[in-house]
């Protein structure tokens, strides 16, 4: 984004290599790397993303194939476990490990898609509210207040009921329910930035509204939005799981972590692994996104540097 | 308006609506409240000169600066820059020529530069906005030239603002203001956030640039030493009005208006630490409900009955205009008496 102005002539770069500051990406990585938790989180996300992408190659079994000889078989290290089902099987004999690996695909794409949808629309709406103020702001913020007054899951259920059950509609519903957080966050950050003199300088200089909004102001509002988005991925996974549990989200036999968790709730006492492993996957993934969000905030905020 | 006038402000009035929301007003039975930030200000600035506006905090000097810079709409009156009324611009395109010729330097060097942009991009922004140069080698050279003009190194273009000190940031601000080759620069307290030693450097840089580039400055300041160093003409503001304006030398050596005299008395003189001075008693009244008549009369040691109900009109005193009944009636004593029992004085008189 900033590189077009900043291309340095090759002569200068060649004569004074030591004085040349590192590129944006290198500087960012240098700051990010110092946060150990964030690096661990990033590693986990990379691994989980890898599982999701290469699920057909990694998973030992097809996620939907039932094995009628092995209902609720325990993991391999427990009595009765077998090497063909490393983490055991569920109530109808499906391999738990394979379903977890395939579930990474579904859960991650739900989380990311929901966050992208609500982040993009939330930033646009919040930017309009914060920048233009007046009746536009009042209308937008009151509409967001209305969304916030309704219990989020209940509202999501209503939206899915109107649109019809299914994964895509569940994602739209969750995105709409989480929208007010992004709108409010963006508006507050934009109002804070607009009072600063660099915005006045841009106005005095004749920059257009759109340029001030998205080139000058938005990058300075990014830090809280990035943190909210990383938390939002986990919240979206959980919300989508809740809808799946109610039969409004991912439809069986889709192997989505939240749905797996919900399906297994009646076996909590008899077969701990059926509940524990999907729960652990959600926990680890959510934790990883939060750690990375923290690290991103620290690395992206120039005020926290050095 | 003389031919060499570059900027002329006529009857400028700026008011802000500070009312509570409608519902609160209905419940508490209060009316609308208006802040009278600037009231009927007239001033002319000659090309190539420095006009300084001084006054206490909240007297409206920054509002005048923002109105002239086109980021605040006037409630009444007008600002004409190079003979064009700036309030008449309907579209952004129409105002582009004026925006190119008029730039601004800000008080806080930590807020006036976008923290996420590199210095090179900050300085390039006005050039790119006005389409003066295409991105590329020519633009890079121009940025390097601007950086050396303000005393920075060309390699600083690749750094971020947080890597610089306050004085250096103010130099970057000046480089950005110069980028579009303006004729007029509004300087809103350009040195009040800086160390004294750095202040002098920045002021000397501004003077050097003025001589080299023929710039005109509107300098907003509350620091009379800065004003004495820089200004050709001077306007003294009190509660939204200009009480005295004219030749800077005359105003500083032989001030007429009681407020100007009291303001100058507050400047410490290292050569005469024990000289007798008249204290400025009381506090600035609220611009929400300015006093009737002369706005200064509740704090003025020579105010009389007429001052409390009639707004004084400017009268000519040699090279200056003074808005004061006492000056007009020639009843001003050579040294002002202290006010022992100031009217409407809620503050500590000591």
Interface residues (C-beta under 8 A of the other chain):
Chain A: X2 X4 X5 X6 X7 X8 X9 X12 X16 X19 X20 X21 X196 X197 X198 X200 X201 X202 X203 X204 X205 X206 X207 X208 X211 X216 X219 X220 X302 X303 X305
Chain B: X66 X69 X70 X71 X92 X95 X96 X99 X100 X102 X103 X104 X106 X107 X108 X111 X112 X113 X114 X115 X116 X117 X118 X120 X121 X124 X125 X126 X129 X130 X135 X137 X139 X140 X155 X157 X158 X159 X160 X162 X173 X176 X180 X186
